[in-house]
Amino acid sequence: MRTNFPELQKLILFIGDMAIVAVSSYVALFLIVAYSDVNLDMELYRRMLPVMLSVVGVLLFFDGLLSLKRKNYIEVLLDLAFVMLKMFVIMMAISFFLREFAYSRSILILATILQFVALVFWNRLWWQFEHHQMIPRRVLVMGTADETYHLIAHLRTHPYLKDHVKYICPDYDSGEWRSFIDDVDLVILSYDMQLSNKAAMLHYCQINKKQVFILPNFYELYCSKVDLDKIDDIPVFRPRYLGPTTEQRIMKRFLDILVAMTATVVLSPVFVLVAIAIKLDSPGSVFFSQRRVGEHEKEFSIYKFRTMCVDAEKQTGPVLAIIDDPRITRVGRFIRAMRIDELPQLINVLIGNMSIVGPRPERGFFVEMLKKELPEYIHRSNVKPGITGMAQVYGKYRTSPYCKLIYDLIYIQECNVVTDLVLMLKTVRILISQKHSAGVVVENRERPSRDYTM
């Protein structure tokens, strides 16, 4: 049956996770004690356990693992792996800064392994429970089939979401949607619906207790962050400027320098190995430089490891990479999938023409093309471009330019150090997920018809 206690389910999952972390820690401790002759300070481990539980709890929260509904289990598995990896690194750092050198690294390693294995089984069982309990949502999409093609295609190809598009109603004024509304659980409003029609639909769905999703347009995005003001006694909303404040820019720059310097030192062996592999794989230089558009639409040279053959665009001119692109070398295919080709952009960050987090810098050719199609594209240049960003974390390489722009503008609204740290942590997970770095698909599939129902 449909759950009426979602918060209780989250609490049960969280308590189970915390219990597993605690029990696994003690199991690791007693295993080390039983099979070695070392004398351990048991009080130290009792004091460190609440710290570990707090770290894991925060990581689970920020990685969205307090609920497993409408998630692919592979993504849950990857999230758990990176939660435990980050927990291990954080606990190592805490023990170092607290000068607790008696805190055994071998116990921490064994505890992390046991915790991960147990969490995988527990979360698998809970994922099956939640998905077995879920009832597919019947969906009404307000918008034409052409306008909602990508949405419908995504719902069809991701069955774990359990969203079943039952009706498409292209015209609000016809009133046809009124005959469908009682037969659905969810209403999705297209981005190009008239504002007055959206308001009427929202009012109707609120009264009838129907959940509503809105595909945002730029007007709604601008109004999502507003300050309440007034003209005499008349209340007004004042939309915020799309861009960080001076204080936010200073804090962001400090974080960029700290992260870029640390990453450059730590990853220097990777730089050397990748450079050798590129030279052995194909003729040409190790690094690749290209002009991109940055903050305030000023061009700069971006640095990357070369992943394509030399003069890859000599015959074609500027084109996007596609799946199985023949221009990509063997080593290039691997380092693209792992996003290693982006590492030299740490130099751009240190120079100051890029940030760790921000909209990805595009080539001038594509910027001008996209500005004609999407005038709001110009607002991306209100901040420095980044190595990673919200569009890269939540989208994929082949996510539409419109959706990527929405993500980028949302980031610009939320641009601060906390947002950057969260996106940096989430970036780690997508590094091994090739679906985020795959090229665009060249396709010509048949789109659903206007009177689509099922």
N, C-alpha and C positions, 0 to 999 in steps of 0.2 A: 504494500500500500504506500501511498505518498507520505513522506515523512512530515511530521508536524513539529519536530524537535531538532532542527539542524544544529543549533548551538550545543545541545546535549551530545550529539554525535561528534562534533568537533572536540568537545571536552574529553570524551571517551578515547578518541584517537590520540589526543595530546597526552593524557595520563598514561596510556599504553606506551607511547614513545618514551616518556620520561622514566617509566618503570624499567623499560628495556635498557636504557642508557645506564641507570643506576646499578641494576643487577649485573649487567655485563662488565661494568667497571670492577665490581667486587669479585666476580668470577675470574677476571684477568689477574687481579691482585692475589687471590688465593692460589691460582695455578703457578704463578711465579714463585710464591713463597714455598709451595709444596715441592717444586722441582729445582730449587736453587738454595744456596746456603747464605744468601744475603739477608742482612738484618734491615728491616724496613720500619720507618716511623709511621705507624698506622694512624696516628692523630693527623699527620700531614695529609693523608689521603682522604680522611673524613672531612677536613677543611676544604680540600680542593674539589670534592664532589659537587657541592652546591654551585661552585663557579662553573664547572662543566655543564651542569644541568641548565644553568642560566644561559650559557653560550649556545647550547643546542636549541633551547626554547626560542631564543631570538632568531636563530638561523632558520628554524622551521617556519616561524611566522613570516619572515621576509621572503622565503622561497615559496610561500603559498602552500605549505604541506599540512595545514590544519584541516583541510578538506580535500578529498580525492575525487569528488564528483566531476564529471565531464572532463576527465583528464585521461590521456593515454598512459598506460602503465609504464611504458618505456621511458616516458618523460619523468614519471614519478621515480623510477629507478635511478635515472641520471641525477635528478635533484637530490636524492638521498646520498648518492655517492659523493657529490660535491659538498653537501652539508657536513658529512663526516670528514672530508678532506679539510674543509675550512675550520672545523672544530679542532682537528689535530694541530693545524698550524697556529691557531689562536691559543690553544692550551700550551703549546711549546713556548710561544712568546710570553704568555703570562708567567709561566714558571721561571723563565729567564729573567724577566724584569723584577719579579718578586724575590729573586735570588734563591729560589727553592731548588737548588741543584740536587737535593736528595730525591726529588720527584723523578722516579724512574721512567726513562724514555721507552724502555722495553715493555713496561706495563701499559703505558699510553698507547703504544703501537698495537699490542695484543687487544687492549680494550676497544680500540677503534675498529679493529677487524671484527671482533665479536659483536659489537654494537651494530655495525653495518649489516652483517649476516642476519642477525635477529630482527632488525628493523625491516629488512627486505621481506622476510616471511610475514611479519605482523602487518605491514602495509599492503602486502599482496592479499592477505585474507580480508583486511578492511576494505580495500579497493573492490574486491569481488562482492562483498556484502553491500557496499553503497551502490554499485552498478546493478546488482540484482534487484535492489530495492527501488531503483529509479524507474519511473514510468516515462516512456517517450512523450515529449511535449509536442502537441499538435500546433503547427505554426501557420499564421496568416502573414504573408508579406505584402505590404502596401507599396506598390511600384510595378513598373513594367518588367517583363521577363528580361529584356536587354539590360535594364538598369540594375537588376538584382542577380544577374547571371553568376558572377563570381561568388556571391553569398550562397546561392543555392548549390553551386558546385562544391563548395567547402562543406556544407551540411551533408551532402550526399556521400562525400568521400571520407568523412570522419564519423563513422557509426557510433563511436563511444560517446559522442555528444548527445545522442538520442533525441535529436530535434528533427521532427518529421514535417517537412513543408507540405501542408495540405491544400492551401489556397494561395493564389496570387491574384491580388485585386489591383489592376493598373489605374483605376480612376476613383478618386474619393467622391466626387460629385454625383456619381451614378447611384450611390447608396447601396451598392451590391454587397459591400463589406458587412452591412448590418445583418445579412442572412448567414454570414459565416462566423461572426464574432462569438456566438454561444458555443460553437463547436471547436474552439481552439483554446490553448493555454497561454500562448505567447503571440504577441503582435510585433512585427518588425517594420519600422517606418523607414522608407527610402530617404536618402539625403536630399533629393530634389523635390520632395513634396512642399507645397506652399506652407508657409509658417502658420497661417490661420487654420489650415486643415490639420496640421500636426497638433496644434493646441486643442482643437475639437476632439481629435482622436484620443489624446492623452486624457482629456476630461472624461470622455465616455469610458475609457478603459479603467480609469481610477474608480469611477462609480460602480463598474461591473467587476472590479477586482481581477482584471486581466493584466499580466505582466507585459511591459512594453520595453523593447530595445529600439534605440534610435541610431541609425547610421548618420553620424554628424556631418553637417556642412560647416563651412568656415564661420558663418554667422554664429552658430551655436557654440563653436569652439571658442570664439572671442568672448562670448557671454558666460562661459563656464567659470571664469575667474573674474569676478566683478566686486567692486566696493560699493556699499550703500552710501548714497549721498542724498542731498535734497536741494531743491530750488524753492526757497521759502518753506512752505509746509508740504510741497509736492515731493514724494520719494522718487529718486532716480537711481539707476545703476550706472556706475562709472567703470567701463572696461579698463583693464590694466594694459599698459604698454607691453608688447611682446618683446621682452628682453630682460636680462638680469640687471639688478641695481649695481652701483659702484662697489658697495660692500661685498655683494655676491661675486662680482668679477675678481676682486682682490683675493677672497678666500678660495675661489676656484683656481686661480693662477697658482697660489701657494700649493694646493693639492696636486695640481698638474706637475709642478716641478719635483715635488717629493716623490710621487709615484713614478714619473718618467726616469729620474735618476736611479731610483732603487731597481726598477725593472731593467734598465740598461746594464747595470752591474751584474745582476743575477742571471740575466739571459745572454750575457756575452758569449758563453760557450755555444749556445744555440746559434748565434750569429755566425760563428766560425764554421760550424758543421754544415749549416745551410749554404754558406758561401762555397764551400768545397763541393757539395753535392751539385749545385747549379753549374759550376765550372766543368765538372766531370760529365754532366748530362748533355749539355748543348753549348755551342759556341756563342760568345757574346759576353757582355758585362754581367756582373753579379747583381748590381742595383739597377733600378729603373726609375727614371725621373719623368714627371709629367706635370704640365700646368693645370692647376685646378682653381676653382673660384672659392674664396674664403670669406672672412668677415668683411662686411661692408662692400661685398662684391669685388674685393681686390684679389687679383690672381697671385698665386705663389706656386713654387715647385714642391710637389709631394714626392716622397721617397718610398720605394717598395722594393722587395726582392723581385727580380725578374721571373715571371712565370710563363711567359709566351716566347715564341721564337722571335728572333730579331726582325724588325720591320714588319710586325704582324699586321699592321693596318695600312701598309703601303699601297695596296691595291683597293682596299674597301673604304678607307677613311674611318672616322670614328663610328664604332658599332659596339653594342653590348655583348658580353660573353654569353654563350648559350651552352646548354648541356652537351657534353661530349665535344666541346669546341676543339677542332683540329689544331688551332694555333697554340694551345696550351701544351707545354712540355710534360714529360713524365714526372719529373721532380716538381714542376709547377702545379700539377694536379693535386699532389699530396699537400704541398704547403698552402695551397688555396683552401683545401678542405679543412686544414687545421688553423687557418687564418694566420699562419706564420709569415706570409708575405707582407702583412701590415706592420710587422715589428719595427722596421726602419723609420716609421713615422714617429717613433719616440724622439727622433732627432728633430722633427718638425715641432713637437711639443716643447722641447727644450729651447728651440729658437724662438717660439712664441707665436707662430702662425697657425698652430693647431692646439686642440685640447684633448685630454684623454677621452672625454665624453662630449658629444655634440652631434649635429647632423653630419652625415658623411659628405665630404667635399666632392662636387661634381665638376666635370669638364665644362668649359664655357659653351661649347656647342650644344650640350644637353641642357644646360641652364637656360639658355635663350629659348630653346624649343619648349621646355616645360613652363617657362614664364608666360608664353603665348597661350598655352593650354590651361595653366593654373596660375592666374595673376598673383595669388597669395604666396606663391613660391618665393617671392622676393624676401619674405620675412625670415626665411632660413638663414639669411646672411646677417641677422641681428646678433648672432653669437659666433664664436670661433667654431669651425668644423672639428669633428672628433674622430678618433680611431674607432670608437664604438659609440653606440647611441641607442635611444629608445626604439627606433625603427629596426635596428639590427637585432636587438634583444627580443622584441615581441613580433617582429615580422620575419620575412625570408627574403632572399635575393630577388625572387620573382614576385614578391608582393607588389601590388600596383603602385605607380607613382603617387596617386591620390592618397592611398592609405598610408604610404610612407610619409607623405607630407603632413598628414594629420598627426602621426606619431611625433614627428619632428617639432611641430608647433606646440603640441602638448608638453614636450620636454622643455621648450623655451619658456613656457609659462611656469614650469616647475623648477627651473634652472637654479640649483643650489648644491652645496657640498653633500648634503644627505642624499639627494637624488642621484648624484654622481657616484657615491659610494655603493648605493644599492645596485645601480646599473653595472658597475664594475664587477660586483660579485656575481650578478646574473650572467654576465658575459662569459665567465669561466665555463658555465654549463654548455653554452652553444658552440664552444670551440670544437667539440668532437661530434657535433650533430651536422652532418653534411647537408641536410635539407635546408639549413640556413645559408649555405654558401653555394648551392647549386645554381647554375646559370638559368637564364630565362628559357621557357619552353616555347618552341615554335609549334603552334597548333592551330587547328581549324575545326574545333568540335562543334557539333550542332547545339544551339542554345535552346532552352525550354521555350515553349510557345506562350503567347500572351494569356491564353485561357487554361493554363496549366493547373490541373487539380489531381489529387490522388489520395 
